[in-house]
Amino acid sequence: MKDENLFNALIELADDHSILCHRLGEWCGHAPILEEDLALTNMALDLIGTARNLYTYAAEIEGRGRSEDDLAYLRNERQFRNLLMVERPNGDFAHTMLRQLFFAAFMEPYWQAALESRDETLRGIAGKAVKEMGYHIRHAGEWVIRLGDGTEESAQRMQAAMEALHIYVDELFHSSPAAEAAALAGLLPERGALRTAWLENITPILAEARLELPEAPNPQIGGRAGLHGEDLGHILCEMQYLQRSHPGATW
Amino acid sequence: MKEETPLWEVFIRPRNGLAHRHVGSVHAADAVLALDAARDVYTRRGEGNSIWVVPSAAITASDPAHADETFDPTADKIYRHPTFYDIPEDVGHM
């Protein structure tokens, strides 16, 4: 393998995107209005596009002939390295939109910083993804504002989403040893350095939404070590079913 | 549902220099969300570079019941179509 740290760091990022994509895809056909059904699946398509680029590049770095599909569909739960936040269930619209805002508000400055990467492929991936994340912040942010500062019920639901999800925020800023090494090599951004930028994205939205980010003295972490909640297993059951039942099936 | 998410008419400009054209409508709670919805529903395949949304309620339409008196009087005024004029060749395409 050319660079095992970069491979592992890319898998972490790719897993974040593909698992969150799957979650958004679960809304397909279930959103309250057609417009939002399309908006959520549009965002899911942005995420799968980035995930594919990252898996493909990881497979290339690995150099063992695995494909993007092998990496997405033929790894087990403990081998997935996604953030715990992205595997959280969709819940209601408040949960889905707040989770999307938290994630996009991190990935937008992340890809912005990745535009300075020493790696040309990563600069390319970042250039496309940074614009998409800008839109995800805007769209999810508008919903967070309207639900947070909406009716009594919507405000309650938004508050419940905040209480449920804020414990997963800290993991955004943690780096695995692999990600740390990739950052030191100037290939990927240093995650811990992005807290200020994340807050700058989040703070005005939360203020308008009349929400506060609670302290999280015991944040939930473990995704990067493959320590997931029960939910990821259920996602993979559905996501990997076809390739597991019909190995090598193609369109 | 209808009250919370009224109808908005969507206009898209395909390219700079062209006019915005009506492409359809979306339901949305307010103007900002209507713009997002229009983007997500009508520009998925690179259809444009500018979007307008207008509350459907703001549009005053001609009454189909009055179509005869509104439109028929123009039917026999063919002299309004400038098809009788000889255009000098030098002018080229008009």
Interface residues (C-beta under 8 A of the other chain):
Chain A: I33 L34 E35 E36 L38 A39 N42 R138 H139 E142 R146
Chain B: T5 V26 H27 A28 A29 D30 V32 L33 D36 A37 D40 V41 R44
